[in-house]
Amino acid sequence: MQYTIEARELTSQSTRRPLAESAPRRTTIEAEDVEQAINRFLIQRDFELVSVTTPARGEESIATVRNGDSVFLVRVYAA
């Protein structure tokens, strides 16, 4: 199954950009389920998982990830 993952930078100690200036970056990942899609995304981008919310009904999942001093909001949904 294909999953679309959108990552939007929330904060960064080095850039201090406001949220409105950070456009989401989209990625499509082949995976068996949402958890596998998130794990593959983390490995590809060298991100660390902070938190994840996965609804039981198969709607979009929301995660917070970090890379160095940057924190990202991540949306995952079936493509």
Protein Blocks (a to p, Z undefined) as FASTA:
>chain_A
ZZddddddfbdfklopafklmccdddddddfblklmmmmmmmmnopacfbdcddfkopac
dddddehjbccddddddZZ
